[in-house]
Amino acid sequence: MTSMIQKGICSDRVRGPSSVNVDLLECPICHDLLWIPVACQTCETSFCSTCIDRWLADNPEKCPNRCKTYIKRKCPSFIVKLLAQLQLTCYYQSQGCEQVIRQ
């Protein structure tokens, strides 16, 4: 049985002209593009929801950025808007798919 845990999106899949700096859209835990992002209320750093949930399982209430406590909040809307502007190659590109999609 395959894992049902969504992994991040590798920034190598970003295609097309983009004025977006993808380095700013990477999760500081997995270093892939943010996937279903959430943020720390204190430092406002965004994380993939799966990554931060795994982090918190081992480090209850501790932010990876060493804030006093991690309090989950919605990801800032400008991050979500930037992610939506990205054009990505299909996950199955290695198998011949040439589609370019929006996230």
Protein Blocks (a to p, Z undefined) as FASTA:
>chain_A
ZZfbdcdddfklpgcjdfbdfklmccfklopacehiaddfklopacdfklmmmmmmmmgh
iafklpabdcdddddfklmmmmmmpccddfklmnopabdcdZZ
